[in-house]
Amino acid sequence: MTPEQKQLVRETWKQVAPAAEDTADLLYCRLFDIDPSVRELFHATDMFAQRKKLLQTLGFAVSSLDNLDVLMSMLQDLGRRHVGYGVTVKQYESVGVALLWALERSLGPGWTPTVAEAWAEVYTLLSRVMRSAAADGAPRSA
């Protein structure tokens, strides 16, 4: 990921921030539409709290793009926890599609091919680290 891509992600995240909860809602609606298998993972979930967690995680990731050691550690832990939730590789792909779709809707004309590429790079990084940690094993005990 280039410095320019990191900057684009940071700038566009600031633009999304005022309506971030709407963006998270768009993401989950799109996710459940394109991959109904994901809905079962959330059957007992407080979706308001889940949207908050998603936004916190994305915000942390965006703010940590220049501190990859801290970001990787958090993503690895998150990936290991997702094993227990039953998340599949296909579902990671669906989340990526839904995320980019929701960001495109939120940014409107600010969603350019360059911005799309930068966000795709971010999500590829995030999901790759999480999937790798998930493949390595279940969550560590506290």
DSSP file (Angstrom, degrees, kcal/mol; ACC not computed):
  #  RESIDUE AA STRUCTURE BP1 BP2  ACC     N-H-->O    O-->H-N    N-H-->O    O-->H-N    TCO  KAPPA ALPHA  PHI   PSI    X-CA   Y-CA   Z-CA
    1    1 A M              0   0    0      0, 0.0   117,-0.0     0, 0.0     0, 0.0   0.000 360.0 360.0 360.0 127.8    0.0    0.0    0.0
    2    2 A T     >  -     0   0    0      1,-0.1     4,-2.3     4,-0.0     5,-0.2  -0.359 360.0-114.2 -80.6 160.0    1.5    3.3   -1.1
    3    3 A P  H  > S+     0   0    0      0, 0.0     4,-2.3     0, 0.0     5,-0.2   0.874 119.1  55.0 -58.3 -36.1    1.6    6.4    1.0
    4    4 A E  H  > S+     0   0    0      2,-0.2     4,-2.4     1,-0.2     5,-0.2   0.907 106.9  49.2 -64.7 -41.3   -0.8    8.1   -1.4
    5    5 A Q  H  > S+     0   0    0      2,-0.2     4,-2.5     1,-0.2    -1,-0.2   0.914 109.9  51.6 -64.5 -42.2   -3.3    5.2   -0.9
    6    6 A K  H  X S+     0   0    0     -4,-2.3     4,-2.5     1,-0.2    -2,-0.2   0.923 110.7  48.7 -58.8 -43.8   -3.0    5.5    2.8
    7    7 A Q  H  X S+     0   0    0     -4,-2.3     4,-2.8     1,-0.2    -2,-0.2   0.907 109.8  51.3 -64.9 -41.8   -3.7    9.2    2.6
    8    8 A L  H  X S+     0   0    0     -4,-2.4     4,-2.6     2,-0.2     5,-0.3   0.908 110.4  49.3 -60.9 -42.2   -6.7    8.7    0.4
    9    9 A V  H  X S+     0   0    0     -4,-2.5     4,-2.3     2,-0.2    -2,-0.2   0.928 112.4  48.0 -63.5 -44.6   -8.1    6.2    2.8
   10   10 A R  H  X S+     0   0    0     -4,-2.5     4,-1.8    -5,-0.2    -2,-0.2   0.940 113.8  46.9 -61.4 -46.8   -7.6    8.6    5.7
   11   11 A E  H  X S+     0   0    0     -4,-2.8     4,-1.3     1,-0.2    -2,-0.2   0.914 114.9  45.1 -62.8 -43.9   -9.2   11.5    3.8
   12   12 A T  H  X S+     0   0    0     -4,-2.6     4,-1.9     1,-0.2    -1,-0.2   0.839 108.2  57.2 -73.4 -30.9  -12.2    9.6    2.7
   13   13 A W  H  X S+     0   0    0     -4,-2.3     4,-2.2    -5,-0.3    -1,-0.2   0.900 104.4  53.5 -63.8 -38.2  -12.7    8.0    6.1
   14   14 A K  H  < S+     0   0    0     -4,-1.8    -1,-0.2     1,-0.2    -2,-0.2   0.866 108.5  50.1 -61.8 -35.5  -13.0   11.5    7.5
   15   15 A Q  H  < S+     0   0    0     -4,-1.3     4,-0.3     1,-0.2    -1,-0.2   0.855 113.2  45.4 -70.8 -34.4  -15.7   12.2    4.9
   16   16 A V  H >< S+     0   0    0     -4,-1.9     3,-1.9     1,-0.2     7,-0.2   0.819  93.8  83.1 -74.9 -32.4  -17.6    9.1    5.8
   17   17 A A  G >< S+     0   0    0     -4,-2.2     3,-1.7     1,-0.3     4,-0.3   0.795  81.5  57.9 -48.9 -43.9  -17.3    9.7    9.6
   18   18 A P  G 3  S+     0   0    0      0, 0.0    -1,-0.3     0, 0.0     3,-0.1   0.804 123.4  26.1 -61.4 -25.6  -20.2   12.1   10.0
   19   19 A A  G <> S+     0   0    0     -3,-1.9     4,-1.9    -4,-0.3     3,-0.5  -0.072  83.4 129.0-122.8  32.2  -22.6    9.5    8.6
   20   20 A A  H <>  +     0   0    0     -3,-1.7     4,-2.6     1,-0.2     5,-0.2   0.846  69.9  56.2 -60.9 -36.1  -20.6    6.4    9.6
   21   21 A E  H  > S+     0   0    0     -4,-0.3     4,-2.1     1,-0.2    -1,-0.2   0.886 107.3  49.7 -65.4 -36.3  -23.5    4.7   11.2
   22   22 A D  H  > S+     0   0    0     -3,-0.5     4,-2.6     2,-0.2    -1,-0.2   0.893 110.0  51.6 -65.1 -39.5  -25.5    4.9    8.0
   23   23 A T  H  X S+     0   0    0     -4,-1.9     4,-2.5     2,-0.2    -2,-0.2   0.915 109.5  49.2 -63.4 -43.1  -22.5    3.5    6.1
   24   24 A A  H  X S+     0   0    0     -4,-2.6     4,-2.4     2,-0.2    -1,-0.2   0.898 110.6  50.8 -63.3 -39.8  -22.3    0.6    8.5
   25   25 A D  H  X S+     0   0    0     -4,-2.1     4,-2.5     2,-0.2    -2,-0.2   0.925 110.1  49.6 -63.5 -44.3  -26.1    0.0    8.1
   26   26 A L  H  X S+     0   0    0     -4,-2.6     4,-2.7     1,-0.2     5,-0.2   0.917 109.6  53.2 -57.7 -44.1  -25.6    0.0    4.3
   27   27 A L  H  X S+     0   0    0     -4,-2.5     4,-2.9     1,-0.2    -2,-0.2   0.945 111.4  43.3 -58.5 -50.9  -22.8   -2.5    4.6
   28   28 A Y  H  X S+     0   0    0     -4,-2.4     4,-2.6     2,-0.2     5,-0.2   0.890 113.4  51.4 -67.7 -37.8  -24.8   -5.0    6.7
   29   29 A C  H  X S+     0   0    0     -4,-2.5     4,-1.5    -5,-0.2    -1,-0.2   0.943 114.6  43.7 -61.4 -46.0  -27.9   -4.6    4.5
   30   30 A R  H  X S+     0   0    0     -4,-2.7     4,-2.7    -5,-0.2     5,-0.3   0.909 112.3  53.4 -65.0 -42.1  -25.8   -5.2    1.4
   31   31 A L  H  X S+     0   0    0     -4,-2.9     4,-2.3    -5,-0.2     7,-0.2   0.927 109.3  47.3 -58.8 -47.1  -23.9   -8.1    3.1
   32   32 A F  H  < S+     0   0    0     -4,-2.6    -1,-0.2     1,-0.2    -2,-0.2   0.811 113.3  50.7 -67.4 -28.6  -27.1   -9.9    4.0
   33   33 A D  H  < S+     0   0    0     -4,-1.5    -2,-0.2    -5,-0.2    -1,-0.2   0.926 117.1  36.7 -71.3 -46.4  -28.5   -9.4    0.5
   34   34 A I  H  < S+     0   0    0     -4,-2.7    -2,-0.2     1,-0.3    -3,-0.2   0.747 132.5  24.7 -83.1 -22.6  -25.4  -10.7   -1.3
   35   35 A D    ><  +     0   0    0     -4,-2.3     3,-2.3    -5,-0.3     4,-0.5  -0.629  61.4 178.7-142.8  80.4  -24.6  -13.5    1.1
   36   36 A P  G >> S+     0   0    0      0, 0.0     3,-0.8     0, 0.0     4,-0.6   0.720  76.6  74.5 -57.1 -21.1  -27.6  -14.7    3.1
   37   37 A S  G 34 S+     0   0    0      1,-0.2     4,-0.5     2,-0.2     3,-0.5   0.775  88.3  61.7 -62.8 -23.8  -25.4  -17.3    4.9
   38   38 A V  G X> S+     0   0    0     -3,-2.3     3,-1.3    -7,-0.2     4,-0.6   0.824  87.1  71.9 -71.2 -31.3  -23.9  -14.4    6.9
   39   39 A R  G X4 S+     0   0    0     -3,-0.8     3,-1.5    -4,-0.5    -1,-0.2   0.859  90.5  59.3 -54.6 -38.0  -27.2  -13.5    8.5
   40   40 A E  G >< S+     0   0    0     -4,-0.6     3,-1.3    -3,-0.5    -1,-0.3   0.815  95.4  62.8 -63.1 -30.4  -27.1  -16.6   10.6
   41   41 A L  G <4 S+     0   0    0     -3,-1.3    -1,-0.3    -4,-0.5     3,-0.2   0.732 109.4  41.8 -65.1 -20.4  -23.8  -15.5   12.2
   42   42 A F  G X< S+     0   0    0     -3,-1.5     3,-1.9    -4,-0.6    -1,-0.2   0.207  76.0 116.1-111.4  13.4  -25.7  -12.5   13.6
   43   43 A H  T <  S+     0   0    0     -3,-1.3    -1,-0.1     1,-0.3    -2,-0.1   0.801  90.1  29.3 -58.9 -30.7  -29.0  -14.1   14.7
   44   44 A A  T 3  S+     0   0    0     -4,-0.2     2,-0.4    -3,-0.2    -1,-0.3   0.083  99.1 116.9-114.1  22.8  -28.4  -13.3   18.4
   45   45 A T    <   -     0   0    0     -3,-1.9     2,-1.0     1,-0.0     3,-0.1  -0.732  68.3-127.9 -98.6 138.4  -26.4  -10.1   17.9
   46   46 A D     >  -     0   0    0     -2,-0.4     4,-2.3     1,-0.2     3,-0.2  -0.747  25.3-161.2 -76.5 104.0  -27.3   -6.6   18.9
   47   47 A M  H  > S+     0   0    0     -2,-1.0     4,-2.6     1,-0.2     5,-0.2   0.783  85.2  59.2 -67.7 -27.2  -26.8   -5.0   15.5
   48   48 A F  H  > S+     0   0    0      2,-0.2     4,-1.8     1,-0.2    -1,-0.2   0.957 111.3  41.5 -61.5 -48.7  -26.5   -1.5   17.0
   49   49 A A  H  > S+     0   0    0      1,-0.2     4,-2.4     2,-0.2    -2,-0.2   0.875 113.1  54.9 -65.1 -37.5  -23.5   -2.7   19.0
   50   50 A Q  H  X S+     0   0    0     -4,-2.3     4,-2.6     2,-0.2    -1,-0.2   0.910 106.1  50.3 -64.0 -42.7  -22.2   -4.6   16.1
   51   51 A R  H  X S+     0   0    0     -4,-2.6     4,-2.5     1,-0.2    -1,-0.2   0.905 109.8  51.7 -62.0 -40.1  -22.2   -1.6   13.8
   52   52 A K  H  X S+     0   0    0     -4,-1.8     4,-2.6     2,-0.2    -2,-0.2   0.929 110.1  48.9 -60.5 -45.2  -20.3    0.4   16.5
   53   53 A K  H  X S+     0   0    0     -4,-2.4     4,-2.6     2,-0.2    -2,-0.2   0.916 110.6  50.8 -61.5 -43.3  -17.7   -2.4   16.7
   54   54 A L  H  X S+     0   0    0     -4,-2.6     4,-2.8     1,-0.2     5,-0.2   0.941 111.9  46.7 -58.9 -48.0  -17.3   -2.4   13.0
   55   55 A L  H  X S+     0   0    0     -4,-2.5     4,-2.7     1,-0.2    -1,-0.2   0.879 111.9  50.7 -65.1 -38.4  -16.8    1.3   12.9
   56   56 A Q  H  X S+     0   0    0     -4,-2.6     4,-2.7     2,-0.2    -1,-0.2   0.917 112.0  48.0 -63.3 -42.9  -14.3    1.2   15.8
   57   57 A T  H  X S+     0   0    0     -4,-2.6     4,-2.6     2,-0.2    -2,-0.2   0.932 113.8  45.7 -64.8 -45.8  -12.4   -1.5   14.0
   58   58 A L  H  X S+     0   0    0     -4,-2.8     4,-2.8     2,-0.2     5,-0.2   0.921 113.4  50.2 -63.2 -43.1  -12.3    0.4   10.7
   59   59 A G  H  X S+     0   0    0     -4,-2.7     4,-2.4    -5,-0.2    -2,-0.2   0.914 111.7  48.0 -61.0 -43.0  -11.4    3.6   12.4
   60   60 A F  H  X S+     0   0    0     -4,-2.7     4,-1.2     2,-0.2    -2,-0.2   0.923 112.2  49.9 -62.4 -44.0   -8.6    1.9   14.3
   61   61 A A  H >< S+     0   0    0     -4,-2.6     3,-0.5     1,-0.2     4,-0.2   0.932 111.6  47.7 -61.6 -46.1   -7.3    0.3   11.1
   62   62 A V  H >< S+     0   0    0     -4,-2.8     3,-1.0     1,-0.2    -1,-0.2   0.912 114.1  46.7 -62.2 -42.8   -7.4    3.6    9.2
   63   63 A S  H 3< S+     0   0    0     -4,-2.4     3,-0.3     1,-0.2    -1,-0.2   0.662 112.8  51.6 -74.7 -14.1   -5.6    5.4   12.0
   64   64 A S  T X<  +     0   0    0     -4,-1.2     3,-2.2    -3,-0.5     7,-0.3   0.251  69.5 111.0-106.0  12.1   -3.0    2.6   12.3
   65   65 A L  T <  S+     0   0    0     -3,-1.0     3,-0.3     1,-0.3    -1,-0.2   0.752  85.7  44.3 -61.2 -22.5   -1.9    2.3    8.6
   66   66 A D  T 3  S+     0   0    0     -3,-0.3    -1,-0.3     1,-0.2     3,-0.1   0.328 111.0  56.4-100.5   6.7    1.5    3.7    9.6
   67   67 A N    X>  +     0   0    0     -3,-2.2     4,-1.9     1,-0.1     3,-0.6  -0.546  63.9 163.3-131.6  65.4    1.8    1.5   12.7
   68   68 A L  H 3>  +     0   0    0     -3,-0.3     4,-3.3     1,-0.2     5,-0.3   0.754  66.5  64.2 -64.7 -27.8    1.3   -1.9   11.1
   69   69 A D  H 3> S+     0   0    0      2,-0.2     4,-1.9     1,-0.2    -1,-0.2   0.948 108.9  40.5 -60.7 -47.0    2.7   -3.9   14.1
   70   70 A V  H <> S+     0   0    0     -3,-0.6     4,-2.0     2,-0.2    -2,-0.2   0.918 117.4  49.3 -66.4 -43.8   -0.1   -2.7   16.3
   71   71 A L  H  X S+     0   0    0     -4,-1.9     4,-2.6    -7,-0.3    -2,-0.2   0.919 109.9  50.7 -62.3 -44.9   -2.7   -3.1   13.5
   72   72 A M  H  X S+     0   0    0     -4,-3.3     4,-2.7     1,-0.2     5,-0.2   0.905 108.9  51.8 -62.1 -41.7   -1.5   -6.7   12.7
   73   73 A S  H  X S+     0   0    0     -4,-1.9     4,-2.1    -5,-0.3    -1,-0.2   0.930 111.9  45.8 -60.6 -46.0   -1.7   -7.8   16.3
   74   74 A M  H  X S+     0   0    0     -4,-2.0     4,-2.4     1,-0.2    -2,-0.2   0.916 114.1  48.8 -63.5 -43.2   -5.3   -6.5   16.6
   75   75 A L  H  X S+     0   0    0     -4,-2.6     4,-2.9     2,-0.2    -2,-0.2   0.876 108.9  52.9 -66.7 -37.7   -6.3   -8.1   13.3
   76   76 A Q  H  X S+     0   0    0     -4,-2.7     4,-2.3     2,-0.2    -1,-0.2   0.931 110.7  46.9 -63.0 -44.8   -4.7  -11.4   14.2
   77   77 A D  H  X S+     0   0    0     -4,-2.1     4,-2.1    -5,-0.2    -2,-0.2   0.924 113.5  48.9 -61.2 -43.8   -6.7  -11.5   17.5
   78   78 A L  H  X S+     0   0    0     -4,-2.4     4,-2.0     1,-0.2    -2,-0.2   0.912 110.2  51.1 -63.1 -43.0   -9.9  -10.6   15.6
   79   79 A G  H  X S+     0   0    0     -4,-2.9     4,-0.8     1,-0.2    -1,-0.2   0.895 109.2  50.4 -61.7 -41.4   -9.2  -13.3   13.0
   80   80 A R  H >X S+     0   0    0     -4,-2.3     4,-0.7     1,-0.2     3,-0.6   0.888 109.8  50.9 -64.7 -38.4   -8.8  -15.9   15.7
   81   81 A R  H >X S+     0   0    0     -4,-2.1     4,-0.8     1,-0.2     3,-0.7   0.865 101.6  61.9 -66.2 -34.5  -12.0  -14.8   17.3
   82   82 A H  H 3X>S+     0   0    0     -4,-2.0     5,-1.9     1,-0.2     4,-0.8   0.747  90.8  68.2 -65.5 -22.3  -13.8  -15.1   14.0
   83   83 A V  H X<5S+     0   0    0     -4,-0.8     3,-1.2    -3,-0.6    -1,-0.2   0.942  99.4  49.9 -57.7 -46.4  -13.0  -18.8   13.9
   84   84 A G  H <<5S+     0   0    0     -4,-0.7    -1,-0.2    -3,-0.7    -2,-0.2   0.734 105.9  56.3 -66.3 -22.9  -15.4  -19.3   16.9
   85   85 A Y  H 3<5S-     0   0    0     -4,-0.8    -1,-0.3    -3,-0.2    -2,-0.2   0.642 114.0-117.5 -82.6 -14.6  -18.1  -17.3   15.1
   86   86 A G  T <<5 +     0   0    0     -3,-1.2    -3,-0.2    -4,-0.8     2,-0.2   0.708  49.8 170.8  87.2  21.2  -17.9  -19.7   12.1
   87   87 A V      < -     0   0    0     -5,-1.9    -1,-0.2   -46,-0.1     2,-0.2  -0.455  17.2-152.7 -70.2 134.7  -16.8  -17.1    9.5
   88   88 A T     >  -     0   0    0     -2,-0.2     4,-1.6     1,-0.1     5,-0.1  -0.609  27.5-110.0-104.2 165.5  -15.8  -18.7    6.2
   89   89 A V  H  > S+     0   0    0      1,-0.2     4,-1.8     2,-0.2     3,-0.2   0.906 120.0  55.3 -59.0 -42.9  -13.3  -17.4    3.5
   90   90 A K  H  > S+     0   0    0      1,-0.2     4,-2.2     2,-0.2    -1,-0.2   0.875 104.6  53.9 -58.8 -37.8  -16.3  -16.8    1.2
   91   91 A Q  H  > S+     0   0    0      2,-0.2     4,-2.4     1,-0.2    -1,-0.2   0.854 103.3  55.1 -69.2 -34.1  -17.8  -14.6    3.9
   92   92 A Y  H  X S+     0   0    0     -4,-1.6     4,-2.0     2,-0.2    -1,-0.2   0.922 109.0  49.2 -59.8 -42.0  -14.7  -12.5    4.1
   93   93 A E  H  X S+     0   0    0     -4,-1.8     4,-2.1     1,-0.2    -2,-0.2   0.915 109.8  50.8 -62.9 -42.6  -15.0  -11.9    0.4
   94   94 A S  H  X S+     0   0    0     -4,-2.2     4,-2.7     1,-0.2    -1,-0.2   0.895 107.8  52.7 -62.8 -40.3  -18.7  -10.9    0.8
   95   95 A V  H  X S+     0   0    0     -4,-2.4     4,-2.9     1,-0.2    -1,-0.2   0.909 107.8  52.1 -62.2 -41.4  -17.8   -8.4    3.5
   96   96 A G  H  X S+     0   0    0     -4,-2.0     4,-2.4     2,-0.2     5,-0.2   0.923 110.7  46.9 -60.7 -44.7  -15.2   -6.8    1.2
   97   97 A V  H  X S+     0   0    0     -4,-2.1     4,-2.2     1,-0.2    -2,-0.2   0.930 114.9  46.8 -61.9 -45.7  -17.7   -6.4   -1.6
   98   98 A A  H  X S+     0   0    0     -4,-2.7     4,-2.6     2,-0.2    -2,-0.2   0.887 111.3  51.9 -65.8 -39.1  -20.3   -5.0    0.9
   99   99 A L  H  X S+     0   0    0     -4,-2.9     4,-2.7     2,-0.2     5,-0.2   0.951 111.8  44.9 -62.3 -49.9  -17.8   -2.6    2.4
  100  100 A L  H  X S+     0   0    0     -4,-2.4     4,-2.3     1,-0.2    -1,-0.2   0.892 113.7  51.0 -63.7 -38.3  -16.7   -1.2   -0.9
  101  101 A W  H  X S+     0   0    0     -4,-2.2     4,-2.2    -5,-0.2    -1,-0.2   0.926 111.7  47.0 -62.3 -46.0  -20.3   -0.9   -2.0
  102  102 A A  H  X S+     0   0    0     -4,-2.6     4,-2.3     1,-0.2    -2,-0.2   0.897 112.4  49.4 -65.6 -40.7  -21.3    0.9    1.2
  103  103 A L  H  X S+     0   0    0     -4,-2.7     4,-2.6     2,-0.2     5,-0.2   0.901 109.1  52.9 -65.2 -39.5  -18.3    3.3    1.0
  104  104 A E  H  X S+     0   0    0     -4,-2.3     4,-1.6    -5,-0.2     7,-0.2   0.926 111.1  46.4 -60.5 -43.9  -19.1    4.0   -2.7
  105  105 A R  H  < S+     0   0    0     -4,-2.2    -1,-0.2     1,-0.2    -2,-0.2   0.890 114.9  47.5 -64.9 -39.1  -22.7    5.0   -1.7
  106  106 A S  H  < S+     0   0    0     -4,-2.3    -2,-0.2     1,-0.2    -1,-0.2   0.862 116.1  42.0 -72.0 -36.3  -21.5    7.1    1.2
  107  107 A L  H >< S+     0   0    0     -4,-2.6     3,-2.5     1,-0.2    -1,-0.2   0.678  82.1 179.5 -87.8 -17.8  -18.8    9.0   -0.7
  108  108 A G  G >< S+     0   0    0     -4,-1.6     3,-2.0     1,-0.3    -1,-0.2  -0.299  74.3   5.4  55.4-125.6  -20.9    9.5   -3.9
  109  109 A P  G 3  S+     0   0    0      0, 0.0    -1,-0.3     0, 0.0    -2,-0.1   0.681 124.4  70.4 -65.7 -15.5  -18.8   11.5   -6.4
  110  110 A G  G <  S+     0   0    0     -3,-2.5     2,-1.3    -6,-0.1    -2,-0.2   0.587  75.2  93.6 -74.9  -9.0  -15.8   11.2   -4.0
  111  111 A W    <   +     0   0    0     -3,-2.0    -1,-0.1    -7,-0.2    -7,-0.0  -0.710  58.9 166.2 -87.0  93.4  -15.6    7.5   -4.9
  112  112 A T     >  -     0   0    0     -2,-1.3     4,-2.9     1,-0.1     5,-0.2  -0.567  53.5-102.0-101.2 167.4  -13.1    7.6   -7.7
  113  113 A P  H  > S+     0   0    0      0, 0.0     4,-2.2     0, 0.0     5,-0.1   0.868 124.9  52.2 -57.0 -34.8  -11.3    4.6   -9.2
  114  114 A T  H  > S+     0   0    0      2,-0.2     4,-2.1     1,-0.2     5,-0.1   0.903 110.8  46.0 -68.6 -41.1   -8.2    5.7   -7.2
  115  115 A V  H  > S+     0   0    0      2,-0.2     4,-2.6     1,-0.2     5,-0.3   0.918 111.7  52.4 -66.0 -43.5  -10.2    5.8   -4.0
  116  116 A A  H  X S+     0   0    0     -4,-2.9     4,-2.3     1,-0.2    -2,-0.2   0.909 110.1  48.5 -58.8 -43.1  -11.8    2.4   -4.8
  117  117 A E  H  X S+     0   0    0     -4,-2.2     4,-2.1    -5,-0.2    -1,-0.2   0.902 110.7  50.7 -64.8 -41.3   -8.3    0.9   -5.4
  118  118 A A  H  X S+     0   0    0     -4,-2.1     4,-2.1     2,-0.2    -2,-0.2   0.930 112.9  45.0 -63.4 -45.7   -7.0    2.3   -2.1
  119  119 A W  H  X S+     0   0    0     -4,-2.6     4,-2.8     1,-0.2     5,-0.2   0.866 110.3  54.9 -67.4 -36.0   -9.9    0.9   -0.1
  120  120 A A  H  X S+     0   0    0     -4,-2.3     4,-2.4    -5,-0.3    -1,-0.2   0.899 107.8  50.6 -62.8 -38.9   -9.6   -2.4   -1.9
  121  121 A E  H  X S+     0   0    0     -4,-2.1     4,-2.3     2,-0.2    -2,-0.2   0.920 110.4  49.3 -62.7 -44.0   -6.0   -2.5   -0.8
  122  122 A V  H  X S+     0   0    0     -4,-2.1     4,-2.8     1,-0.2    -2,-0.2   0.955 113.1  45.5 -60.9 -49.9   -6.9   -1.8    2.8
  123  123 A Y  H  X S+     0   0    0     -4,-2.8     4,-3.0     1,-0.2     5,-0.3   0.890 110.5  54.2 -64.4 -36.9   -9.6   -4.5    2.9
  124  124 A T  H  X S+     0   0    0     -4,-2.4     4,-2.2    -5,-0.2    -1,-0.2   0.928 111.2  46.3 -60.2 -44.1   -7.3   -7.0    1.2
  125  125 A L  H  X S+     0   0    0     -4,-2.3     4,-2.2     2,-0.2     5,-0.2   0.954 114.6  46.5 -61.3 -51.1   -4.7   -6.3    3.9
  126  126 A L  H  X S+     0   0    0     -4,-2.8     4,-2.2     1,-0.2    -2,-0.2   0.941 116.7  42.5 -59.2 -49.9   -7.2   -6.5    6.8
  127  127 A S  H  X S+     0   0    0     -4,-3.0     4,-3.0     1,-0.2     5,-0.3   0.862 111.0  55.7 -69.9 -34.8   -8.9   -9.7    5.5
  128  128 A R  H  X S+     0   0    0     -4,-2.2     4,-2.2    -5,-0.3    -1,-0.2   0.931 110.9  44.3 -62.0 -45.1   -5.6  -11.4    4.6
  129  129 A V  H  X S+     0   0    0     -4,-2.2     4,-2.3    -5,-0.2    -2,-0.2   0.925 115.7  47.6 -66.0 -43.9   -4.2  -11.0    8.1
  130  130 A M  H  X S+     0   0    0     -4,-2.2     4,-2.4    -5,-0.2    -2,-0.2   0.925 113.4  47.1 -64.1 -44.4   -7.5  -12.1    9.7
  131  131 A R  H  X S+     0   0    0     -4,-3.0     4,-2.3     2,-0.2    -1,-0.2   0.882 111.1  52.1 -65.5 -38.1   -7.8  -15.1    7.5
  132  132 A S  H  X S+     0   0    0     -4,-2.2     4,-1.4    -5,-0.3    -1,-0.2   0.927 111.7  45.6 -63.9 -44.7   -4.2  -16.1    8.1
  133  133 A A  H  X S+     0   0    0     -4,-2.3     4,-0.8     1,-0.2    -2,-0.2   0.894 112.0  52.5 -65.1 -38.8   -4.7  -15.9   11.9
  134  134 A A  H >< S+     0   0    0     -4,-2.4     3,-0.8     1,-0.2    -2,-0.2   0.897 108.3  50.6 -62.8 -39.9   -8.0  -17.8   11.6
  135  135 A A  H 3< S+     0   0    0     -4,-2.3    -1,-0.2     1,-0.2    -2,-0.2   0.795 105.0  59.0 -68.3 -27.5   -6.2  -20.6    9.6
  136  136 A D  H 3< S-     0   0    0     -4,-1.4     2,-0.3     1,-0.3    -1,-0.2   0.659 119.7 -71.8 -78.2 -16.3   -3.5  -20.8   12.3
  137  137 A G    <<  -     0   0    0     -3,-0.8    -1,-0.3    -4,-0.8   -54,-0.2  -0.834  54.5 -51.9 149.7 174.2   -6.0  -21.6   15.1
  138  138 A A  S    S-     0   0    0     -2,-0.3   -57,-0.2     1,-0.2   -58,-0.1  -0.128  73.9 -64.6 -73.2 170.7   -8.7  -20.8   17.5
  139  139 A P        -     0   0    0      0, 0.0    -1,-0.2     0, 0.0     2,-0.2  -0.217  54.2-112.3 -58.1 145.8   -8.7  -17.8   19.9
  140  140 A R        -     0   0    0     -3,-0.1     2,-0.2     1,-0.1    -3,-0.0  -0.513  33.7-110.9 -73.5 146.8   -6.1  -17.8   22.6
  141  141 A S              0   0    0     -2,-0.2    -1,-0.1     1,-0.1     0, 0.0  -0.563 360.0 360.0 -79.9 148.7   -7.4  -18.2   26.1
  142  142 A A              0   0    0     -2,-0.2    -1,-0.1    -3,-0.0    -2,-0.0   0.472 360.0 360.0 -78.8 360.0   -7.1  -15.2   28.3
